[in-house]
Amino acid sequence: MGHVKKDTPFQPLNIAVLTVSDTRTLETDSSGDTLQSCLLEEGHTLHDRDIKPDCIYQLRSVVSNWIADPEVHIILVTGGTGFTPRDTTPEALTPLFDKQIDGYGELFRHVSYQEIGTSTVQSRAIAGIANRTVIFAMPGSPKACKTAWSKIISEQLDARHRPCNFVEMVLPDVSTACGSRS
């Protein structure tokens, strides 16, 4: 993740979207729709989209398959980040991370505070990197998805964003330790 040069062109990324919900379907998944619209509007590609119930092992299965797929650069997960007994997204994803991106959760709560006040303390938004795939998890409301995308994620997925971003790290032309992206 070196410093970006002024003449760097936009590079579209392949993004997978996972909605964590016991009640949503593709027809009623407004948070997934929000993320899909945002990433397509920015010029990225929707590689895959899925909905899974709040089940640690089903979430890990889907995300692990995407992490292992060299065509998936970014994974966006919406839902399951609260404190109810069924909210298990952080517990499902954290063991999969090679490294955590602590600043994402901190920044999300800071930005969210401007919109919802102290209720932001109930968000367990997290992010991490696994096999050169960047994973962002956010609350399950369309407004939270829009906030995460427009105030944080979008810039970090734009190769032109200075001084640095995640694009260089996730592109397949960079060799990796496990070799699936070489």
Secondary structure, DSSP 8 states (H G I E B T S, - for coil): -----TT------EEEEEEE-SS--TTT-HHHHHHHHHHHHTT-EEEEEEEE-S-HHHHHHHHHHHHH-TT--EEEEES--SSSTT--HHHHHGGG-SEE-HHHHHHHHHHHHHHHGGGGGG---EEEEETTEEEEEE-SSHHHHHHHIIIIIHHHT-TT-SS--SHHHHSTTS--SSSTT-
